[in-house]
Amino acid sequence: MFDGMPERNTVSWNALVAGYVKSGKVAPAVQLIVRMGREGLCPYKATFAALLTVVDDSYCFLMHQLHGKIVKYGLALGLIVLNAAISAYSQCGALVSSRRIFDEIGDKRDGMEHEATGFVASMTRASGVQPDMYSFTSIISACAEHRDHGGTVIHGLVIKNGFEGVTPVCNALIAMYTRFSENCMMEDAYKCFDSLLLKDTVSWNSMLTGYSQHSLSTDALRFFRCMQSENIRTDEYAFSAALRSCSNLALLRLGRQIHGLVIHSGFASHNFVSSSLIFMYFKSGILDDAIKSLI
């Protein structure tokens, strides 16, 4: 039908790209974006963003084809789209391109909140793409990576669209809130955690690490104890956070117990964990044990 249209305008092109994206057909969608450029047409911001949110490491070869368009349109694509591009480049290991876009955005991130407000609505209105779990997760992760408070606006849209409590989306929100410097943001992170229908190891470990990073050591250890009682797998970063919290609260006895769990779990040689052990023992004045942690 599309090829038979006597006149194909920007609306019809974007609608077709959006249809491919919605169907999970990323390669044909990229080819259409390239063809649009040859005909002097520019994809809608929402169309471009929807495409970038589904790019992962299995589609890295396609990012080379999109690269020229991203460079050509630059800031005209908008901050949400460029953040999605940063995330897509990072997924593909193209860190130089990711950093170049990040530097280009610079201080213009101040407009992120305003743009985020209308972004999801524009995805539906302009390109016909209904935001799904993967779109929200990718957008929130991009905001989290660069500590853009526009992600808090996206959180409202997550609730409005019925994705509150969905594990990947909430995990992305938790990671975002824990990265903000304000301690009050940990309350929002906990609300996301509490709303989860299924709390996985990422959910628990992210909360524990977040509390520790914000120097909320009592809360961090409360989470650690809950994880142990629920037999939740603790990763190396969470172990490190728990040990740091023991140091902050001068709880050497608990720190030694955690040290034993670290050895049992096989994380004793991990850089973050070993540095936390050394810090804890040095702070407690037990230099011999600190030295043993180095060996």
TIKOLKOL-436412 format. One record per atom (N, C-alpha, C): residue in three letters; x, y, z. Coordinates in steps of 0.2 Angstrom, whole numbers, plus 5000, padded with zeros to 4 digits. Layout:
BEGIN
AlaXYZ/...
! end
This chain:
BEGIN
Met500449945000/Met500050005000/Met500450065000/Phe501050065004/Phe501450125005/Phe501750144998/Asp502050084995/Asp502450094989/Asp501950114983/Gly501350104984/Gly500850124979/Gly500550194979/Met500750224985/Met500450294986/Met500750344981/Pro500250384978/Pro500550434973/Pro500950484976/Glu500850504982/Glu501250554986/Glu501350534993/Arg501950524995/Arg502150505001/Arg502450565005/Asn502050585010/Asn502350635014/Asn502650615021/Thr502850665025/Thr503150655031/Thr502750615036/Val502050625036/Val501650585040/Val501650515038/Ser501550495032/Ser501550425030/Ser502150395031/Trp502750425030/Trp503350395031/Trp503450375039/Asn503250425043/Asn503350415050/Asn502850365053/Ala502250355050/Ala501850305052/Ala502050235050/Leu502350235045/Leu502650165043/Leu503250145047/Val503650195048/Val504250185053/Val503950155060/Ala503550195062/Ala503250185069/Ala502950115069/Gly502550095063/Gly502250025063/Gly502849975063/Tyr503349985060/Tyr503949935060/Tyr504249925067/Val504349985071/Val504549985077/Val504149945082/Lys503449965081/Lys502949935086/Lys502949855085/Ser503149835079/Ser503149765077/Ser503749725079/Gly504249765081/Gly504949745083/Gly505349735077/Lys505149765072/Lys505649755065/Lys506049815065/Val506649805068/Val507049865069/Val507449885062/Ala507649825059/Ala508049845053/Ala507649875048/Pro507049855046/Pro506649895041/Pro506549965043/Ala506449975049/Ala506350045052/Ala506950085051/Val507550065052/Val508150095051/Val508250115043/Gln508050065039/Gln508150075032/Gln507650135030/Leu507050135032/Leu506550185031/Leu506850255033/Ile507150255039/Ile507450325041/Ile507950345036/Val508350305034/Val508850315029/Val508550345022/Arg508050305020/Arg507750325014/Arg507350395014/Met507050405020/Met506750475022/Met507350525021/Gly507950515023/Gly508450565022/Gly508650585015/Arg508650525011/Arg508750535004/Arg508250575000/Glu507650575003/Glu507050615000/Glu506950675003/Gly507450695007/Gly507450765011/Gly506950775016/Leu506750715019/Leu506250715024/Leu506550705031/Cys506250735036/Cys506550725043/Cys506050685047/Pro506250625051/Pro505850595055/Pro505650635061/Tyr505050625063/Tyr504750655069/Tyr505250635075/Lys505250675080/Lys505650665086/Lys505450605089/Ala504750595090/Ala504450535093/Ala504650475090/Thr504650475083/Thr504850415079/Thr505550395080/Phe505950445080/Phe506650435081/Phe506850405088/Ala506550435093/Ala506650405100/Ala506350335101/Ala505750325098/Ala505450255098/Ala505950205095/Leu506250225090/Leu506750175087/Leu507350165091/Leu507650225094/Leu508250215098/Leu508150175104/Thr507550175107/Thr507350145113/Thr507350065112/Val507350045106/Val507349965105/Val507949945102/Val508449985101/Val509149965099/Val509549945105/Asp509749875104/Asp510249855109/Asp510849825106/Asp511249785110/Asp511849765107/Asp511749715101/Ser511149685100/Ser511049645094/Ser510949685088/Tyr510849755088/Tyr510749795083/Tyr511249845082/Cys511849835084/Cys512449885084/Cys512549905077/Phe512549855072/Phe512749875065/Phe512249925062/Leu511649925065/Leu511149975062/Leu511250045065/Met511650055071/Met511850115073/Met512250155069/His512650115065/His513150145060/His512750185055/Gln512150155053/Gln511750185048/Gln511350245051/Leu511150245057/Leu510850295060/Leu511350355062/His511950335063/His512450385065/His512450455061/Gly512450445055/Gly512450505050/Gly511850555052/Lys511250525053/Lys510650565054/Lys510750595061/Ile510950565066/Ile511050585073/Ile511550645072/Val512050645069/Val512550695068/Val512250755064/Lys511850735059/Lys511550785055/Lys511050835058/Tyr510650805062/Tyr510050835065/Tyr510250865072/Gly510750835075/Gly511050855082/Gly510450875087/Leu510550935089/Leu510150965095/Leu509450975092/Ala509350975086/Ala508650985083/Ala508250925085/Leu508550865086/Leu508150805088/Leu507850815095/Gly508150855099/Gly507850865106/Gly508250825111/Leu508150845118/Leu508550815123/Leu508350745124/Ile507750725124/Ile507550655125/Ile507750615120/Val507750635114/Val508050585108/Val508750585109/Leu509150635111/Leu509850625111/Leu510050585117/Asn509650595122/Asn509850545128/Asn509750475126/Ala509150465122/Ala509050395120/Ala509650375115/Ala509950415111/Ala510450405107/Ala511050385111/Ile511250425117/Ile511750415121/Ile511750335124/Ser511150325126/Ser510950255129/Ser511150205124/Ala510850215117/Ala510950165112/Ala511650155110/Tyr512050215110/Tyr512750205108/Tyr513150165114/Ser512950185120/Ser513250145125/Ser513150075125/Gln512550055124/Gln512349985123/Gln512749945118/Cys512949985113/Cys513349955107/Cys514049965108/Gly514249995114/Gly514949995115/Gly515350055111/Ala514950105108/Ala515250155105/Ala515250215109/Leu515750215114/Leu515750265119/Leu515950335117/Val516350335112/Val516650395109/Val516050435106/Ser515650405103/Ser515050435100/Ser514550455105/Ser514450415110/Ser514050425116/Ser514250485120/Arg514950495121/Arg515250555125/Arg515150615120/Arg515250605114/Arg515150665109/Arg514550705110/Ile513950655110/Ile513350685111/Ile513250715117/Phe513450685123/Phe513350705129/Phe513750775130/Asp514350785127/Asp514650845127/Asp514250905123/Glu513950885118/Glu513650925114/Glu512950955117/Ile512650915121/Ile512050935125/Ile512250985130/Gly512750975134/Gly513051025139/Gly512451055143/Asp512451115144/Asp512051155149/Asp511351155146/Lys511151125140/Lys510551125137/Lys510051075141/Arg510351035145/Arg509950985149/Arg509451025153/Asp509451085155/Asp508951125159/Asp508251115156/Gly508251105150/Gly507551105147/Gly507251035147/Met507650985150/Met507450915150/Met506750905153/Glu506550935158/Glu505950925162/Glu505350945157/His505351005154/His504851025150/His504750975144/Glu505350955141/Glu505250915135/Glu504950845137/Ala505150815143/Ala504950755145/Ala504250755146/Thr503950805148/Thr503250815150/Thr502750795144/Gly502950815138/Gly502650805132/Gly502850745128/Phe503350715130/Phe503750665125/Phe503250605124/Val503050575129/Val502650515129/Val502050525125/Ala501650585126/Ala501050605122/Ala501250605115/Ser501850635113/Ser501950645106/Ser502150585103/Met502450535107/Met502550465103/Met501850435101/Thr501350445105/Thr500650415102/Thr500350465097/Arg500350525098/Arg500050575093/Arg500350575087/Ala501050585087/Ala501450595080/Ala501550535076/Ser501750485080/Ser501950425076/Ser501550365077/Gly501050365082/Gly500650305083/Gly500950255087/Val501450265090/Val501750215094/Val501550225101/Gln501250175104/Gln501050175111/Gln501650155116/Pro501850195120/Pro502450185124/Pro502350115128/Asp502850075128/Asp502750015132/Asp503350005137/Met503349955140/Met503849945146/Met504549955144/Tyr504749935138/Tyr505449945136/Tyr505550015134/Ser505050055131/Ser505150125130/Ser505350165136/Phe504850155141/Phe504950185148/Phe505550165151/Thr505750105151/Thr506350085154/Thr507050115151/Ser507050125145/Ser507550155141/Ser507650225142/Ile507050255142/Ile507050335143/Ile507250345150/Ile507050315155/Ile507150325162/Ile507950315163/Ser508150255160/Ser508850245161/Ser509350295158/Ala509150325153/Ala509550385150/Ala509550445154/Cys508950455157/Cys508850515162/Cys509350495168/Ala509350435171/Ala509650415176/Ala510450425175/Glu510650405169/Glu511350405168/Glu511650475168/His511250525166/His511550595166/His511150635172/Arg510850595177/Arg510550635182/Arg510050685180/Asp509650675175/Asp509150725173/Asp508550715177/His508350775180/His507750765184/His507050765179/Gly507150765173/Gly506550755168/Gly506350685169/Gly506750635172/Gly506450575173/Gly505950565179/Thr505950615183/Thr505350615188/Thr504750635185/Val504750675179/Val504150685175/Val503850625172/Ile504350585169/Ile504250525166/Ile503950475171/His504150475177/His503850435182/His503050445183/Gly502850505182/Gly502150515182/Gly501750485177/Leu502150485171/Leu501850455165/Leu501850385165/Val502350355169/Val502350285170/Val501650265174/Ile501550295179/Ile500950285183/Ile500350295179/Lys500250345175/Lys499750365171/Lys499550305166/Asn500150275163/Asn500050225158/Asn500050155161/Gly499950145168/Gly499850085171/Gly500450035171/Phe501050065171/Phe501650025172/Phe501950035179/Glu501650065184/Glu501850065191/Glu501849985193/Gly502349965196/Gly502449895199/Gly502749845194/Val502849875188/Val503149825183/Val503949825184/Thr504249765185/Thr504949765188/Thr505449805184/Pro505549795177/Pro506049825174/Pro505949905174/Val505349925174/Val505249995174/Val505450025181/Cys505149995186/Cys505250015193/Cys506050015195/Asn506349955193/Asn507049955194/Asn507450015191/Ala507250035185/Ala507550095181/Ala507450155186/Leu506850165188/Leu506650215192/Leu507050215199/Ile507150165202/Ile507550155208/Ile508250175207/Ala508550155201/Ala509250175200/Ala509250245198/Met508750275195/Met508750345194/Met508750385201/Tyr508250375205/Tyr508150405211/Tyr508850405216/Thr509150345216/Thr509750335220/Thr510350375217/Arg510350395211/Arg510850435208/Arg510850505210/Phe510250535211/Phe510150605213/Phe510450615220/Ser510750675221/Ser511150685227/Ser510650705233/Glu510050725232/Glu509550735237/Glu509350675241/Asn509450675248/Asn509250615252/Asn508550605251/Cys508150655250/Cys507350645250/Cys507150605244/Met507650595239/Met507450555233/Met507450485235/Met507750465240/Met507750395242/Met507050375245/Glu506650425247/Glu505950405249/Glu505550385242/Asp505750425237/Asp505450405230/Asp505650335228/Ala506250325229/Ala506550255227/Ala506250205231/Tyr506050215237/Tyr505750165241/Tyr505050155239/Lys504750205238/Lys504050205235/Lys503950155229/Cys504450165225/Cys504550125219/Cys504650055221/Phe505050045225/Phe505249975228/Phe504649945231/Asp504249975235/Asp503649955238/Asp503149935234/Ser503049975228/Ser502549965223/Ser502649895219/Leu503249875219/Leu503449815215/Leu503049755216/Leu502749725210/Leu502349665211/Leu502849605212/Leu503449615209/Leu503949565210/Leu504649595211/Lys504849585217/Lys505549615219/Lys506049565217/Asp506549585212/Asp507049535210/Asp507749565214/Thr508249525212/Thr508949545216/Thr509149615214/Val508949635208/Val509149705206/Val508849755210/Ser508249745212/Ser507849785216/Ser508149795223/Trp508249735226/Trp508549735233/Trp509249775233/Asn509649745228/Asn510349775228/Asn510349845227/Ser509949875222/Ser509949945221/Ser509749985227/Met509249965230/Met509049995236/Met509550005242/Leu509849945243/Leu510449945248/Leu510949985246/Thr511249985240/Thr511750025238/Thr511550095238/Gly510950115236/Gly510750185236/Gly510750215243/Tyr510550175248/Tyr510550195255/Tyr511250215257/Ser511650165256/Ser512350175258/Ser512650235254/Gln512550245248/Gln512850305244/Gln512550375247/His511950365250/His511750435253/His511850435261/Ser512350385263/Ser512550385270/Ser511950375275/Leu511450335272/Leu510850315276/Leu511050245279/Ser511550235283/Ser511850175284/Ser511350125288/Thr510950155293/Thr510450115296/Thr509950085292/Asp509750115287/Asp509250095282/Asp509550045277/Ala510250055276/Ala510550005271/Ala510649935275/Leu510849935281/Leu510949875285/Leu510249845286/Arg509749885287/Arg509049855288/Arg508849815281/Phe509049845276/Phe508949805269/Phe509349745269/Phe509949755271/Phe510449695271/Phe510149635275/Arg509949655281/Arg509649595285/Arg509049565282/Cys508549605279/Cys508049585276/Cys508149535270/Met508749555266/Met508949515261/Met509149445263/Gln509549445269/Gln509849385271/Gln509249335274/Ser508749365277/Ser508149325279/Ser507749305274/Glu507749335268/Glu507349315262/Glu507749275257/Asn508349265259/Asn508849225255/Asn508849255248/Ile508949325248/Ile509049365242/Ile509749365240/Arg509949345234/Arg510649345232/Arg510949415233/Thr511449425236/Thr511849495237/Thr512449495232/Asp512449555228/Asp512949555224/Asp513549595227/Glu514149595223/Glu514749625226/Glu514649705228/Tyr514249735224/Tyr514149805226/Tyr513749815232/Ala513249775233/Ala512849775239/Ala513249755246/Phe513649705245/Phe514149685250/Phe514549745252/Ser514849775247/Ser515249835248/Ser514949885252/Ala514249905250/Ala513849955253/Ala513749935260/Ala513549865262/Ala513449845269/Ala514049855273/Leu514649845270/Leu515249845274/Leu515449925276/Arg515249965271/Arg515350035272/Arg514950065277/Ser514250035277/Ser513850055282/Ser514050035289/Cys514349975290/Cys514549955296/Cys515149995298/Ser515550025294/Ser516050065296/Ser515850135298/Asn515250155295/Asn514950225297/Asn514650215304/Leu514450165306/Leu514050155312/Leu514450115317/Ala515150105315/Ala515650075320/Ala515350005323/Leu515049965318/Leu514749895320/Leu515249845317/Leu515849845321/Leu516349795319/Leu516149725319/Arg515749705324/Arg515549635325/Arg515149615319/Leu514649655317/Leu514249645311/Leu514649645305/Gly515149685304/Gly515549695299/Gly515949625298/Arg516149595303/Arg516549535303/Arg516049475300/Gln515449475303/Gln514949425300/Gln514849435293/Ile514849495290/Ile514749505283/Ile515349485279/His515949495282/His516549475279/His516549405278/Gly516349365283/Gly516249295282/Gly515749275276/Leu515249315276/Leu514749295270/Leu515049315263/Val515549365264/Val515849385258/Val516349335255/Ile516649305260/Ile517149245258/Ile516749185255/His516149175259/His515749115257/His515449125250/Ser515349195248/Ser515049205242/Ser515549215236/Gly516149215238/Gly516649225233/Gly516849295230/Phe516649345234/Phe516749405232/Phe517349445236/Ala517749405239/Ala518249435243/Ala518749475239/Ser518949445233/Ser519449475229/Ser519149535224/His518549545225/His518249605221/His518449665223/Asn518649715219/Asn518949775221/Asn518549815226/Phe517949825224/Phe517449865228/Phe517449835235/Val517349765236/Val517249735242/Val517949735246/Ser518449725243/Ser519149725247/Ser519249795249/Ser519149845245/Ser519249915248/Ser518849925254/Ser518249905253/Ser517749915259/Ser517949885265/Leu518249825264/Leu518449785270/Leu519049815273/Ile519549845269/Ile520149875271/Ile519949935275/Phe519449975272/Phe519250035276/Phe518950025282/Met518549975283/Met518149955289/Met518649935294/Tyr519149895293/Tyr519649875298/Tyr520149925300/Phe520349965295/Phe520750025297/Phe520350075301/Lys519750085300/Lys519350135304/Lys519250105311/Ser519250045311/Ser519150015318/Ser519850005322/Gly520350025318/Gly521050015321/Gly521349945321/Ile521049905318/Ile521249835317/Ile521649825311/Leu522349845311/Leu522749855305/Leu522949785303/Asp523049735307/Asp523149665305/Asp522649635300/Asp522049645302/Asp521449615298/Asp521449655291/Ala521549725292/Ala521549765286/Ala522149745281/Ile522649725283/Ile523249695279/Ile523049635276/Lys522749585280/Lys522549525278/Lys522049525272/Ser521649585272/Ser521149595267/Ser521449605260/Leu522049635261/Leu522449645255/Leu522749585251/Ile522849535255/Ile523149475253/Ile522649425249/
! end
